[in-house]
Amino acid sequence: MGDTELPKEIFEEYLHEVAHKYTAEKYDLINHNCNMFTNDIAEFLIGKGIDKKYWGQAKELLESPAGQMFKPLLLGMQQNIQNPPSGFYN
């Protein structure tokens, strides 16, 4: 994708600033997932995000006939991510 000259400390500061946006409670398999995080990081580090085919993948899948069949499963998975058993992330 590219190179960055940003010092590690600046990157760590940025991660600290955006940490509130990327919590388990805010995770959404379709609209706010790891690909969106990767896109934000790439934009910060090299000034351009990842290709939309990656960050739009989940939404595109869900809109397909097969995605509609998997929608209840995906929503159940998301519920488990947002409401994990006690102590799961500790």
C-alpha positions as CSV (number, residue, x, y, z in Angstrom):
1,M,0.0,0.0,0.0
2,G,2.8,2.4,0.8
3,D,5.3,3.6,3.4
4,T,5.1,5.9,6.3
5,E,7.6,8.0,8.0
6,L,5.4,8.6,11.1
7,P,7.2,7.8,14.3
8,K,5.8,5.0,16.4
9,E,4.9,7.4,19.2
10,I,2.6,9.4,16.8
11,F,0.9,6.2,15.7
12,E,0.4,5.1,19.3
13,E,-1.1,8.5,20.1
14,Y,-3.5,8.2,17.2
15,L,-4.5,4.7,18.3
16,H,-5.3,6.1,21.7
17,E,-7.4,8.9,20.2
18,V,-9.5,6.5,18.1
19,A,-9.8,3.7,20.7
20,H,-13.2,4.9,21.8
21,K,-14.5,4.3,18.2
22,Y,-13.4,0.7,18.1
23,T,-14.8,-1.1,21.1
24,A,-16.6,-4.4,21.2
25,E,-19.8,-2.6,22.0
26,K,-19.6,-0.5,18.8
27,Y,-18.5,-3.3,16.6
28,D,-20.9,-4.1,13.7
29,L,-20.2,-6.9,11.4
30,I,-21.6,-5.0,8.4
31,N,-21.2,-1.2,9.1
32,H,-18.3,-0.8,11.6
33,N,-15.9,-3.7,11.4
34,C,-12.2,-4.5,11.2
35,N,-12.0,-3.4,7.6
36,M,-13.2,0.1,8.6
37,F,-10.5,0.2,11.3
38,T,-7.9,-0.9,8.7
39,N,-9.2,1.8,6.3
40,D,-8.9,4.5,9.0
41,I,-5.4,3.4,10.0
42,A,-4.2,3.3,6.3
43,E,-5.6,6.8,5.8
44,F,-3.7,8.1,8.8
45,L,-0.4,6.3,8.0
46,I,-0.2,6.8,4.3
47,G,-2.9,9.2,3.3
48,K,-5.1,6.8,1.4
49,G,-7.5,4.1,2.6
50,I,-7.9,0.5,1.5
51,D,-9.9,-0.3,-1.6
52,K,-13.7,-0.2,-1.2
53,K,-14.0,-3.8,-2.3
54,Y,-12.5,-4.6,1.1
55,W,-14.3,-2.2,3.4
56,G,-17.6,-2.6,1.6
57,Q,-17.4,-6.4,1.4
58,A,-19.6,-7.3,4.3
59,K,-22.4,-4.9,3.3
60,E,-22.3,-6.2,-0.3
61,L,-22.4,-9.8,0.9
62,L,-25.4,-9.1,3.2
63,E,-27.3,-7.6,0.2
64,S,-26.9,-10.8,-1.8
65,P,-29.4,-13.6,-1.7
66,A,-26.9,-15.8,0.1
67,G,-26.2,-13.0,2.6
68,Q,-29.9,-12.7,3.4
69,M,-29.9,-16.4,4.3
70,F,-26.9,-15.8,6.6
71,K,-28.3,-12.6,8.1
72,P,-29.8,-14.2,11.3
73,L,-26.5,-16.0,11.9
74,L,-24.5,-12.8,11.4
75,L,-26.8,-10.9,13.7
76,G,-26.4,-13.6,16.4
77,M,-22.6,-13.4,16.0
78,Q,-22.7,-9.6,16.4
79,Q,-24.9,-9.9,19.5
80,N,-22.2,-12.2,21.0
81,I,-19.5,-9.7,20.2
82,Q,-21.3,-6.8,21.7
83,N,-22.6,-8.7,24.7
84,P,-19.9,-11.3,25.6
85,P,-20.1,-13.5,28.6
86,S,-18.7,-11.9,31.8
87,G,-14.9,-11.9,31.8
88,F,-14.6,-12.8,28.1
89,Y,-12.4,-9.8,27.2
90,N,-10.4,-9.9,30.4
